[in-house]
C-alpha cells in the first residue's frame, strides 16, 4: 500500500522482496584480476594528448575517485519554520527575568 504521496506505508509489501540480486559466483573476483590493466588503460588515456579532452578528463576522474574516493557534495538549503534556538533563548530569558512567586515550584539543586 502507498500513501497519497506514493511512499510505501509501514507493514506493506516490499518494493524489492528478493533483496539485492547476488552477483554471479566469481564475477567480482574475476573483474578484480583486471584492475592493474584497467588502471594502466585509464592512465594511458589520461596521458594521451591525441585522446579527446572528454576521455582524458573521464579517465583522470576515474583514477582520482578510485585512489582518493569521490569528493563530498555540498548542500545549500534554507530551512523554513520556527527558529528553535531563538525560541529556547527567549524562553530562558523569560525564566531568568521573571520574579519568583509562591506558586512556582521549588527548583531542586
N, C-alpha and C positions, 0 to 999 in steps of 0.2 A: 504494500500500500504506500501511496505517496501523499504528501501534504499538498496544499494548493500551489506551493512554490516548486513542486516537482522533486522535493527531497524525500528519501525513504523514511518512513516512520519507524520508530523503535519497535522491534519484535516482528517486523515484516520480513518478506523474503530478501535474501541477499542479492546484490547486483552481480556478484561473482561467486556462485555457490561452490564451484570447484576449486576456488582459490587460484593462486598464481600458477600458471602452467609450468611444469618442470621442464628444464632443458633436457634434451636427449642425452642419455648417458655418454659422458666423454666429450661432448661438443665443446664445453668451456675449456677443458684441458687441452684439446686439440688446437683450439684457437690460441691459447696461451703459448703454444710452441712456436707460433709465427710472430710473437712480439718483437724479437730483435730485428727481423726482416721488415716488419711494418714500420718500426721506428726509423730504420735506415731509409725506407722509401719516403716517409714523411720528411725526414731531414734532407733527402736528395731533392725533393720537390721544393722545399723551402729555400734551398741554396741554389736552385737552377734559375739563372737570370732570364732564360728563354721561356720559363713557365709563366702562365698568365698570373697577374698580380693576385687575383682572387684565389687561385690554387695555392700560391705561396703563403698567403695570409691564412687560409684554412689549415694548411699543414703546420704553420707556426703555432696557431691557436691550439690545434690538437696536441702538439708536443708540450706546450706550456700547461695545458689543462691536465695532462697525464702526469707531468712532473710536479706541479705545484697545486693542483686542484683548481676547480673553477673559481673565479673571483666571486665575492659576495655581491648580492644585489642590494642596491639602496632602495628605500621605500619612502616616498614623500606622501604624507597623508594628513588630513585635518580631521580631528575628532569633533563631532557635534554632540552637544549635550551639556549638562551642568559641569562646572569645574569643581570636581570633588575636593581637590586640595584647598581651593578657596573657601568652599563650604565648611570644611573642617576648621580652617583657620578662623573663620568668622564665628563658628560655634565655640571654639576655645576662647576667643576674645570675649565673647558674651559671658561665658562661665567665669572667667577670671575677673571681669569688671563688675559683675552684679553683686549686690550686697547679700550676704548670707542672712536667711531668715530662719525662724524656728521650725518652719515647715520643711526645710531642706533636710535630707537625710545626712547623718554624720558621715564623714569620709574616713575610711579605715586607713591607717598609715602603717 
